Amino acid sequence: QVQLVESGGGLVQPGGSLRLACVGSGFTFNWHAIRWYRQVPGKERAFVARISSHGEEIDYGDSLEGRFIISRDNAKNTLYLQMNNLKPEDTAVYYCKADDYPTWGKGTQVTVSS
């Protein structure tokens, strides 16, 4: 059974940083690209970033490259999202998802507020 568990969210002031993690199980982690998405109430989930199975290809959503950095450690079955210079508009629930599987994790809440 495919499972994805996100962690690392919290309350941070504008300009601060957080690192999110997503641990995958139930599938061959290093065979699949994995994505981060985020969602605010009343809106659809928005693409944040994608990393290929071994990290050789990376893509970011609009206006996020330069502040967000996606990475992965296949030895630990873990995906990361380093978020820097956070802004109030980054407030959302952040989810990870492996390509080729429909499973979503429960997400982790990020709140950027003074």
DRENTORKOL-3810 file (N, C-alpha, C; in nm, 4 decimals):
REM DRENTORKOL-3810
@n.u->0.0846; n.v->-0.1190; n.w->0.0000; ca.u->0.0000; ca.v->0.0000; ca.w->0.0000; c.u->0.0881; c.v->0.1239; c.w->0.0000
@n.u->0.0658; n.v->0.2085; n.w->-0.0994; ca.u->0.1444; ca.v->0.3303; ca.w->-0.1110; c.u->0.1050; c.v->0.4278; c.w->-0.0002
@n.u->0.2041; n.v->0.4793; n.w->0.0683; ca.u->0.1799; ca.v->0.5810; ca.w->0.1704; c.u->0.2806; c.v->0.6936; c.w->0.1553
@n.u->0.2339; n.v->0.8142; n.w->0.1814; ca.u->0.3181; ca.v->0.9322; ca.w->0.1808; c.u->0.2866; c.v->1.0119; c.w->0.3059
@n.u->0.3877; n.v->1.0469; n.w->0.3798; ca.u->0.3674; ca.v->1.1183; ca.w->0.5055; c.u->0.4516; c.v->1.2446; c.w->0.5048
@n.u->0.3832; n.v->1.3580; n.w->0.5057; ca.u->0.4495; ca.v->1.4875; ca.w->0.5059; c.u->0.4707; c.v->1.5365; c.w->0.6488
@n.u->0.5751; n.v->1.6135; n.w->0.6680; ca.u->0.6033; ca.v->1.6722; ca.w->0.7986; c.u->0.6869; c.v->1.7971; c.w->0.7807
@n.u->0.7037; n.v->1.8710; n.w->0.8908; ca.u->0.7913; ca.v->1.9864; ca.w->0.8881; c.u->0.7219; c.v->2.1205; c.w->0.8800
@n.u->0.5913; n.v->2.1196; n.w->0.8656; ca.u->0.5192; ca.v->2.2460; ca.w->0.8595; c.u->0.5146; c.v->2.3156; c.w->0.9945
@n.u->0.4607; n.v->2.4361; n.w->0.9948; ca.u->0.4498; ca.v->2.5109; ca.w->1.1181; c.u->0.4222; c.v->2.6567; c.w->1.0924
@n.u->0.4341; n.v->2.7353; n.w->1.1977; ca.u->0.4144; ca.v->2.8798; ca.w->1.1901; c.u->0.5516; c.v->2.9463; c.w->1.1807
@n.u->0.5667; n.v->3.0323; n.w->1.0828; ca.u->0.6939; ca.v->3.1015; ca.w->1.0637; c.u->0.6656; c.v->3.2460; c.w->1.0249
@n.u->0.7547; n.v->3.3347; n.w->1.0628; ca.u->0.7389; ca.v->3.4756; ca.w->1.0273; c.u->0.7791; c.v->3.4994; c.w->0.8826
@n.u->0.7252; n.v->3.6027; n.w->0.8219; ca.u->0.7685; ca.v->3.6382; ca.w->0.6860; c.u->0.9200; c.v->3.6547; c.w->0.6803
@n.u->0.9788; n.v->3.6004; n.w->0.5751; ca.u->1.1232; ca.v->3.6022; ca.w->0.5607; c.u->1.1920; c.v->3.4810; c.w->0.6195
@n.u->1.1180; n.v->3.4011; n.w->0.6934; ca.u->1.1757; ca.v->3.2829; ca.w->0.7552; c.u->1.1854; c.v->3.1654; c.w->0.6609
@n.u->1.2318; n.v->3.0534; n.w->0.7148; ca.u->1.2537; ca.v->2.9320; ca.w->0.6357; c.u->1.1922; c.v->2.8115; c.w->0.7052
@n.u->1.1557; n.v->2.7144; n.w->0.6252; ca.u->1.1121; ca.v->2.5842; ca.w->0.6742; c.u->1.1623; c.v->2.4782; c.w->0.5777
@n.u->1.1822; n.v->2.3582; n.w->0.6295; ca.u->1.2120; ca.v->2.2441; ca.w->0.5427; c.u->1.1075; c.v->2.1374; c.w->0.5663
@n.u->1.0360; n.v->2.1064; n.w->0.4612; ca.u->0.9360; ca.v->2.0015; ca.w->0.4654; c.u->0.9991; c.v->1.8689; c.w->0.4237
@n.u->0.9420; n.v->1.7612; n.w->0.4753; ca.u->0.9856; ca.v->1.6279; ca.w->0.4368; c.u->0.8649; c.v->1.5429; c.w->0.4009
@n.u->0.8870; n.v->1.4466; n.w->0.3145; ca.u->0.7823; ca.v->1.3530; ca.w->0.2727; c.u->0.8461; c.v->1.2151; c.w->0.2655
@n.u->0.7996; n.v->1.1255; n.w->0.3498; ca.u->0.8521; ca.v->0.9890; ca.w->0.3502; c.u->0.7554; c.v->0.8984; c.w->0.2750
@n.u->0.8081; n.v->0.8265; n.w->0.1781; ca.u->0.7266; ca.v->0.7359; ca.w->0.0987; c.u->0.7503; c.v->0.5907; c.w->0.1362
@n.u->0.6449; n.v->0.5095; n.w->0.1274; ca.u->0.6568; ca.v->0.3661; ca.w->0.1522; c.u->0.5540; c.v->0.2918; c.w->0.0679
@n.u->0.5763; n.v->0.1622; n.w->0.0517; ca.u->0.4822; ca.v->0.0809; ca.w->-0.0238; c.u->0.5047; c.v->0.0819; c.w->-0.1733
@n.u->0.6099; n.v->0.1450; n.w->-0.2183; ca.u->0.6447; ca.v->0.1463; ca.w->-0.3605; c.u->0.7957; c.v->0.1670; c.w->-0.3705
@n.u->0.8464; n.v->0.1467; n.w->-0.4904; ca.u->0.9902; ca.v->0.1620; ca.w->-0.5112; c.u->1.0204; c.v->0.3097; c.w->-0.5300
@n.u->1.0592; n.v->0.3730; n.w->-0.4219; ca.u->1.0712; ca.v->0.5190; ca.w->-0.4163; c.u->1.1611; c.v->0.5726; c.w->-0.5267
@n.u->1.2735; n.v->0.5094; n.w->-0.5493; ca.u->1.3701; ca.v->0.5663; ca.w->-0.6443; c.u->1.3387; c.v->0.5345; c.w->-0.7903
@n.u->1.2201; n.v->0.4796; n.w->-0.8163; ca.u->1.1772; ca.v->0.4586; ca.w->-0.9533; c.u->1.0859; c.v->0.5722; c.w->-1.0028
@n.u->1.0454; n.v->0.6609; n.w->-0.9146; ca.u->0.9398; ca.v->0.7548; ca.w->-0.9491; c.u->0.9781; c.v->0.8999; c.w->-0.9219
@n.u->0.9383; n.v->0.9866; n.w->-1.0153; ca.u->0.9424; ca.v->1.1289; ca.w->-0.9873; c.u->0.8384; c.v->1.1604; c.w->-0.8800
@n.u->0.8645; n.v->1.2631; n.w->-0.8033; ca.u->0.7733; ca.v->1.3014; ca.w->-0.6952; c.u->0.7539; c.v->1.4524; c.w->-0.6976
@n.u->0.6347; n.v->1.4947; n.w->-0.6617; ca.u->0.5974; ca.v->1.6355; ca.w->-0.6698; c.u->0.5508; c.v->1.6882; c.w->-0.5348
@n.u->0.5695; n.v->1.8156; n.w->-0.5165; ca.u->0.5060; ca.v->1.8908; ca.w->-0.4083; c.u->0.3934; c.v->1.9747; c.w->-0.4691
@n.u->0.2831; n.v->1.9784; n.w->-0.3963; ca.u->0.1712; ca.v->2.0652; ca.w->-0.4278; c.u->0.1348; c.v->2.1422; c.w->-0.3017
@n.u->0.0549; n.v->2.2465; n.w->-0.3185; ca.u->0.0011; ca.v->2.3155; ca.w->-0.2025; c.u->-0.1423; c.v->2.3581; c.w->-0.2313
@n.u->-0.2169; n.v->2.3754; n.w->-0.1237; ca.u->-0.3577; ca.v->2.4082; ca.w->-0.1391; c.u->-0.4026; c.v->2.5010; c.w->-0.0275
@n.u->-0.4755; n.v->2.6031; n.w->-0.0672; ca.u->-0.5403; ca.v->2.6920; ca.w->0.0290; c.u->-0.6903; c.v->2.6674; c.w->0.0210
@n.u->-0.7618; n.v->2.6939; n.w->0.1287; ca.u->-0.9067; ca.v->2.6674; ca.w->0.1275; c.u->-0.9769; c.v->2.7383; c.w->0.0124
@n.u->-1.0617; n.v->2.6640; n.w->-0.0546; ca.u->-1.1404; ca.v->2.7215; ca.w->-0.1623; c.u->-1.0716; c.v->2.7239; c.w->-0.2972
@n.u->-0.9472; n.v->2.6755; n.w->-0.3015; ca.u->-0.8737; ca.v->2.6744; ca.w->-0.4286; c.u->-0.8242; c.v->2.5340; c.w->-0.4591
@n.u->-0.7947; n.v->2.5099; n.w->-0.5862; ca.u->-0.7401; ca.v->2.3816; ca.w->-0.6260; c.u->-0.5944; c.v->2.3694; c.w->-0.5806
@n.u->-0.5506; n.v->2.2452; n.w->-0.5709; ca.u->-0.4098; ca.v->2.2223; ca.w->-0.5393; c.u->-0.3236; c.v->2.2784; c.w->-0.6512
@n.u->-0.2176; n.v->2.3443; n.w->-0.6105; ca.u->-0.1283; ca.v->2.4084; ca.w->-0.7074; c.u->0.0067; c.v->2.3394; c.w->-0.7068
@n.u->0.0624; n.v->2.3227; n.w->-0.8238; ca.u->0.1944; ca.v->2.2609; ca.w->-0.8390; c.u->0.3021; c.v->2.3494; c.w->-0.7786
@n.u->0.3892; n.v->2.2876; n.w->-0.7009; ca.u->0.4998; ca.v->2.3602; ca.w->-0.6396; c.u->0.6320; c.v->2.3224; c.w->-0.7040
@n.u->0.6610; n.v->2.1926; n.w->-0.7083; ca.u->0.7900; ca.v->2.1488; ca.w->-0.7625; c.u->0.7841; c.v->1.9998; c.w->-0.7926
@n.u->0.8720; n.v->1.9588; n.w->-0.8815; ca.u->0.8833; ca.v->1.8176; ca.w->-0.9195; c.u->1.0302; c.v->1.7816; c.w->-0.9324
@n.u->1.0642; n.v->1.6619; n.w->-0.8891; ca.u->1.2004; ca.v->1.6119; ca.w->-0.9035; c.u->1.1932; c.v->1.4719; c.w->-0.9625
@n.u->1.2789; n.v->1.4446; n.w->-1.0597; ca.u->1.2805; ca.v->1.3135; ca.w->-1.1241; c.u->1.3362; c.v->1.2084; c.w->-1.0290
@n.u->1.3329; n.v->1.0837; n.w->-1.0728; ca.u->1.3598; ca.v->0.9717; ca.w->-0.9833; c.u->1.4965; c.v->0.9779; c.w->-0.9158
@n.u->1.5952; n.v->1.0316; n.w->-0.9874; ca.u->1.7289; ca.v->1.0417; ca.w->-0.9284; c.u->1.7775; c.v->1.1857; c.w->-0.9194
@n.u->1.6830; n.v->1.2778; n.w->-0.9336; ca.u->1.7163; ca.v->1.4183; ca.w->-0.9118; c.u->1.7781; c.v->1.4892; c.w->-1.0291
@n.u->1.7817; n.v->1.4245; n.w->-1.1440; ca.u->1.8489; ca.v->1.4872; ca.w->-1.2576; c.u->1.7648; c.v->1.5937; c.w->-1.3260
@n.u->1.6359; n.v->1.5920; n.w->-1.3033; ca.u->1.5464; ca.v->1.6927; ca.w->-1.3613; c.u->1.4614; c.v->1.7533; c.w->-1.2511
@n.u->1.4553; n.v->1.8846; n.w->-1.2480; ca.u->1.3783; ca.v->1.9569; ca.w->-1.1463; c.u->1.2983; c.v->2.0668; c.w->-1.2137
@n.u->1.1758; n.v->2.0815; n.w->-1.1710; ca.u->1.0894; ca.v->2.1884; ca.w->-1.2200; c.u->1.0192; c.v->2.2531; c.w->-1.1019
@n.u->0.9909; n.v->2.3817; n.w->-1.1179; ca.u->0.9226; ca.v->2.4576; ca.w->-1.0132; c.u->0.7989; c.v->2.5260; c.w->-1.0693
@n.u->0.7030; n.v->2.5496; n.w->-0.9794; ca.u->0.5872; ca.v->2.6276; ca.w->-1.0167; c.u->0.6252; c.v->2.7738; c.w->-1.0369
@n.u->0.5299; n.v->2.8480; n.w->-1.0900; ca.u->0.5551; ca.v->2.9880; ca.w->-1.1225; c.u->0.6061; c.v->3.0661; c.w->-1.0020
@n.u->0.7145; n.v->3.1382; n.w->-1.0214; ca.u->0.7676; ca.v->3.2339; ca.w->-0.9236; c.u->0.8236; c.v->3.1698; c.w->-0.7973
@n.u->0.8418; n.v->3.0375; n.w->-0.7985; ca.u->0.8931; ca.v->2.9732; ca.w->-0.6770; c.u->1.0418; c.v->2.9416; c.w->-0.6857
@n.u->1.0905; n.v->2.9225; n.w->-0.8070; ca.u->1.2333; ca.v->2.8925; ca.w->-0.8204; c.u->1.3149; c.v->3.0088; c.w->-0.7678
@n.u->1.4145; n.v->2.9735; n.w->-0.6895; ca.u->1.4964; ca.v->3.0751; ca.w->-0.6260; c.u->1.4661; c.v->3.0886; c.w->-0.4777
@n.u->1.3419; n.v->3.0616; n.w->-0.4395; ca.u->1.3082; ca.v->3.0600; ca.w->-0.2969; c.u->1.2891; c.v->2.9183; c.w->-0.2448
@n.u->1.2380; n.v->2.8302; n.w->-0.3294; ca.u->1.2132; ca.v->2.6912; ca.w->-0.2903; c.u->1.3149; c.v->2.5997; c.w->-0.3572
@n.u->1.3568; n.v->2.4981; n.w->-0.2837; ca.u->1.4508; ca.v->2.4005; ca.w->-0.3374; c.u->1.3984; c.v->2.2601; c.w->-0.3064
@n.u->1.3738; n.v->2.1836; n.w->-0.4106; ca.u->1.3298; ca.v->2.0452; ca.w->-0.3937; c.u->1.4510; c.v->1.9536; c.w->-0.4028
@n.u->1.4520; n.v->1.8499; n.w->-0.3185; ca.u->1.5597; ca.v->1.7516; ca.w->-0.3223; c.u->1.5052; c.v->1.6190; c.w->-0.2715
@n.u->1.5849; n.v->1.5168; n.w->-0.2845; ca.u->1.5422; ca.v->1.3855; ca.w->-0.2363; c.u->1.6624; c.v->1.3050; c.w->-0.1905
@n.u->1.6361; n.v->1.2131; n.w->-0.0975; ca.u->1.7367; ca.v->1.1187; ca.w->-0.0503; c.u->1.6759; c.v->0.9798; c.w->-0.0694
@n.u->1.7108; n.v->0.9154; n.w->-0.1779; ca.u->1.6500; ca.v->0.7862; ca.w->-0.2090; c.u->1.6887; c.v->0.6780; c.w->-0.1083
@n.u->1.8020; n.v->0.6936; n.w->-0.0439; ca.u->1.8419; ca.v->0.5955; ca.w->0.0585; c.u->1.7485; c.v->0.5998; c.w->0.1786
@n.u->1.6841; n.v->0.7154; n.w->0.1986; ca.u->1.5921; ca.v->0.7322; ca.w->0.3113; c.u->1.4459; c.v->0.7369; c.w->0.2664
@n.u->1.4217; n.v->0.7148; n.w->0.1373; ca.u->1.2852; ca.v->0.7236; ca.w->0.0834; c.u->1.2194; c.v->0.8565; c.w->0.1210
@n.u->1.2947; n.v->0.9630; n.w->0.1126; ca.u->1.2465; ca.v->1.0922; ca.w->0.1605; c.u->1.2653; c.v->1.2011; c.w->0.0564
@n.u->1.1628; n.v->1.2810; n.w->0.0419; ca.u->1.1609; ca.v->1.3993; ca.w->-0.0430; c.u->1.1639; c.v->1.5210; c.w->0.0479
@n.u->1.2296; n.v->1.6262; n.w->0.0032; ca.u->1.2392; ca.v->1.7480; ca.w->0.0834; c.u->1.1931; c.v->1.8692; c.w->0.0031
@n.u->1.1533; n.v->1.9720; n.w->0.0770; ca.u->1.1284; ca.v->2.1022; ca.w->0.0165; c.u->1.1829; c.v->2.2074; c.w->0.1122
@n.u->1.2928; n.v->2.2685; n.w->0.0736; ca.u->1.3494; ca.v->2.3789; ca.w->0.1504; c.u->1.2833; c.v->2.5070; c.w->0.1027
@n.u->1.2197; n.v->2.5771; n.w->0.1937; ca.u->1.1465; ca.v->2.6992; ca.w->0.1593; c.u->1.2120; c.v->2.8161; c.w->0.2322
@n.u->1.2593; n.v->2.9114; n.w->0.1555; ca.u->1.3287; ca.v->3.0279; ca.w->0.2108; c.u->1.2533; c.v->3.1556; c.w->0.1793
@n.u->1.2839; n.v->3.2598; n.w->0.2556; ca.u->1.2207; ca.v->3.3901; ca.w->0.2342; c.u->1.0685; c.v->3.3746; c.w->0.2193
@n.u->1.0098; n.v->3.3072; n.w->0.3147; ca.u->0.8671; ca.v->3.2769; ca.w->0.3051; c.u->0.7822; c.v->3.4028; c.w->0.3122
@n.u->0.6710; n.v->3.3981; n.w->0.2394; ca.u->0.5781; ca.v->3.5097; ca.w->0.2315; c.u->0.4400; c.v->3.4651; c.w->0.2802
@n.u->0.3580; n.v->3.5584; n.w->0.3246; ca.u->0.2235; ca.v->3.5190; ca.w->0.3692; c.u->0.1455; c.v->3.4399; c.w->0.2633
@n.u->0.1687; n.v->3.4682; n.w->0.1381; ca.u->0.0971; ca.v->3.3961; ca.w->0.0324; c.u->0.1458; c.v->3.2530; c.w->0.0149
@n.u->0.2511; n.v->3.2145; n.w->0.0846; ca.u->0.2950; ca.v->3.0740; ca.w->0.0842; c.u->0.2147; c.v->2.9908; c.w->0.1838
@n.u->0.1329; n.v->3.0541; n.w->0.2622; ca.u->0.0500; ca.v->2.9820; ca.w->0.3577; c.u->-0.0426; c.v->2.8851; c.w->0.2855
@n.u->-0.0344; n.v->2.7591; n.w->0.3237; ca.u->-0.1116; ca.v->2.6543; ca.w->0.2572; c.u->-0.0847; c.v->2.5216; c.w->0.3264
@n.u->-0.1607; n.v->2.4212; n.w->0.2869; ca.u->-0.1274; ca.v->2.2838; ca.w->0.3219; c.u->-0.0433; c.v->2.2284; c.w->0.2076
@n.u->0.0686; n.v->2.1702; n.w->0.2423; ca.u->0.1620; ca.v->2.1188; ca.w->0.1423; c.u->0.1525; c.v->1.9667; c.w->0.1380
@n.u->0.1435; n.v->1.9149; n.w->0.0154; ca.u->0.1289; ca.v->1.7721; ca.w->-0.0077; c.u->0.2381; c.v->1.7226; c.w->-0.1011
@n.u->0.2727; n.v->1.5955; n.w->-0.0878; ca.u->0.3598; ca.v->1.5319; ca.w->-0.1853; c.u->0.2833; c.v->1.4212; c.w->-0.2571
@n.u->0.3280; n.v->1.3905; n.w->-0.3768; ca.u->0.2633; ca.v->1.2866; ca.w->-0.4559; c.u->0.3650; c.v->1.2266; c.w->-0.5518
@n.u->0.3678; n.v->1.0955; n.w->-0.5571; ca.u->0.4553; ca.v->1.0264; ca.w->-0.6507; c.u->0.3859; c.v->1.0149; c.w->-0.7856
@n.u->0.4616; n.v->1.0421; n.w->-0.8922; ca.u->0.4072; ca.v->1.0191; ca.w->-1.0248; c.u->0.3669; c.v->0.8725; c.w->-1.0377
@n.u->0.2633; n.v->0.8462; n.w->-1.1120; ca.u->0.2146; ca.v->0.7114; ca.w->-1.1427; c.u->0.1279; c.v->0.6517; c.w->-1.0328
@n.u->0.1114; n.v->0.7220; n.w->-0.9210; ca.u->0.0215; ca.v->0.6728; ca.w->-0.8160; c.u->-0.0787; c.v->0.7826; c.w->-0.7805
@n.u->-0.2031; n.v->0.7452; n.w->-0.7523; ca.u->-0.3040; ca.v->0.8456; ca.w->-0.7189; c.u->-0.3033; c.v->0.8878; c.w->-0.5718
@n.u->-0.2179; n.v->0.8255; n.w->-0.4914; ca.u->-0.2218; ca.v->0.8458; ca.w->-0.3464; c.u->-0.1693; c.v->0.9828; c.w->-0.3064
@n.u->-0.2407; n.v->1.0455; n.w->-0.2156; ca.u->-0.1963; ca.v->1.1708; ca.w->-0.1533; c.u->-0.1720; c.v->1.1464; c.w->-0.0052
@n.u->-0.0774; n.v->1.2189; n.w->0.0506; ca.u->-0.0613; ca.v->1.2185; ca.w->0.1948; c.u->-0.1638; c.v->1.3099; c.w->0.2590
@n.u->-0.1563; n.v->1.3245; n.w->0.3913; ca.u->-0.2505; ca.v->1.4111; ca.w->0.4632; c.u->-0.2071; c.v->1.5565; c.w->0.4599
@n.u->-0.0841; n.v->1.5805; n.w->0.4210; ca.u->-0.0361; ca.v->1.7172; ca.w->0.4100; c.u->0.0212; c.v->1.7712; c.w->0.5394
@n.u->0.0910; n.v->1.8822; n.w->0.5265; ca.u->0.1459; ca.v->1.9514; ca.w->0.6427; c.u->0.1174; c.v->2.1004; c.w->0.6267
@n.u->0.0673; n.v->2.1621; n.w->0.7337; ca.u->0.0257; ca.v->2.3013; ca.w->0.7264; c.u->0.1445; c.v->2.3943; c.w->0.7437
@n.u->0.1552; n.v->2.4887; n.w->0.6524; ca.u->0.2546; ca.v->2.5953; ca.w->0.6620; c.u->0.1798; c.v->2.7270; c.w->0.6752
@n.u->0.2107; n.v->2.8004; n.w->0.7797; ca.u->0.1484; ca.v->2.9304; ca.w->0.8013; c.u->0.2578; c.v->3.0354; c.w->0.8152
@n.u->0.2503; n.v->3.1361; n.w->0.7292; ca.u->0.3490; ca.v->3.2438; ca.w->0.7305; c.u->0.2773; c.v->3.3703; c.w->0.7777
@n.u->0.3124; n.v->3.4122; n.w->0.8983; ca.u->0.2425; ca.v->3.5257; ca.w->0.9577; c.u->0.3283; c.v->3.5881; c.w->1.0656
@n.u->0.3136; n.v->3.7192; n.w->1.0817; ca.u->0.3840; ca.v->3.7888; ca.w->1.1888; c.u->0.2950; c.v->3.7985; c.w->1.3117
END
